Amino acid sequence: MRIRKFDLRKDLNAVLQFQYETYERNFPGLRVDRAFLADYGRQLRAAARSRAEQLWVLEVGAKVQGFVWGTLITSMVDEFVGYIKNVYVAPEIRSQGYARRLLETTEEWFRSEGAAKASLDASLCNPEAMALYQKAGYRAARVRMEKLLDNPEGRPEDNE
Ligand SMILES: CC(C)(COP(=O)(O)OP(=O)(O)OC[C@H]1O[C@@H](n2cnc3c(N)ncnc32)[C@H](O)[C@@H]1OP(=O)(O)O)[C@@H](O)C(=O)NCCC(=O)NCCS
């Protein structure tokens, strides 16, 4: 097993394939399609050129089996904070501590860049990810709340 820097040319397709599960799992109702992946590919290309973003892949054997994406951002309260955009480990090698190691790699980079905090967004509908983040030391700071509105009409323009 090794964790190495993301190589756009070699790793793009594997990382794009990971996004079906990641996004459909964390955003129920979202369908990952070609347009979504094309946009995600553009974001990956931009990230690969950016000094404020760093991506790693997890290789097991010769196969890319995991991925993590860290960025350095400015939030409303922190001028310089690490933000983990995405972490993925292939189903066949889950529960062996690989995601923890991917998070640690990203946190080390945040630290080396001078950040004193790491952050991320989590979906309550994904208990495995919630457990991973808690185990890795993350605590909820804000929660997005939603309420379904009884609105059978939908958006006005949809009914025209
Ligand atoms: C979430 C995910 C990255 C976890 O990867 P993983 O390699 O299995 O996680 P780890 O083995 O490093 O687990 C670390 C800790 O997380 C928790 N955890 C992970 N999977 C769990 C599960 N299925 N049930 C309960 N706890 C779990 C445990 O506390 C575990 O620590 P422990 O083994 O010491 O108890 C993986 O399930 C995944 O890729 N899911 C799809 C993509 C996704 O939803 N990513 C997160 C949002 S971007």
The ligand as a Gaussian input file, in Angstrom:
#p B3LYP/6-31G(d) Opt

LIG

0 1
 C      -16.278000       6.690000       4.505000
 C      -15.106000       5.873000       3.962000
 C      -14.097000       6.830000       3.299000
 C      -14.435000       5.106000       5.122000
 O      -13.283000       4.435000       4.590000
 P      -12.556000       3.245000       5.407000
 O      -11.205000       3.058000       4.803000
 O      -13.446000       2.086000       5.474000
 O      -12.426000       3.894000       6.854000
 P      -11.345000       3.431000       7.985000
 O      -11.116000       1.961000       7.862000
 O      -10.163000       4.333000       7.925000
 O      -12.166000       3.703000       9.305000
 C      -11.766000       4.605000      10.284000
 C      -12.846000       4.696000      11.335000
 O      -14.069000       5.111000      10.734000
 C      -15.166000       4.401000      11.308000
 N      -15.822000       3.587000      10.287000
 C      -15.428000       3.440000       8.992000
 N      -16.287000       2.619000       8.336000
 C      -17.237000       2.272000       9.234000
 C      -18.404000       1.451000       9.168000
 N      -18.775000       0.834000       8.032000
 N      -19.152000       1.320000      10.283000
 C      -18.811000       1.953000      11.422000
 N      -17.703000       2.736000      11.554000
 C      -16.947000       2.890000      10.476000
 C      -14.602000       3.542000      12.404000
 O      -14.646000       4.286000      13.599000
 C      -13.176000       3.367000      11.984000
 O      -12.279000       3.203000      13.039000
 P      -12.042000       1.750000      13.699000
 O      -11.842000       0.798000      12.552000
 O      -10.816000       1.962000      14.519000
 O      -13.276000       1.470000      14.464000
 C      -15.622000       4.811000       2.920000
 O      -16.709000       4.104000       3.486000
 C      -16.046000       5.409000       1.601000
 O      -15.214000       5.641000       0.721000
 N      -17.360000       5.674000       1.404000
 C      -17.850000       6.216000       0.127000
 C      -17.346000       7.633000      -0.140000
 C      -17.792000       8.595000       0.937000
 O      -18.961000       8.606000       1.328000
 N      -16.867000       9.424000       1.423000
 C      -17.136000      10.392000       2.471000
 C      -17.724000      11.658000       2.011000
 S      -16.720000      12.621000       0.936000

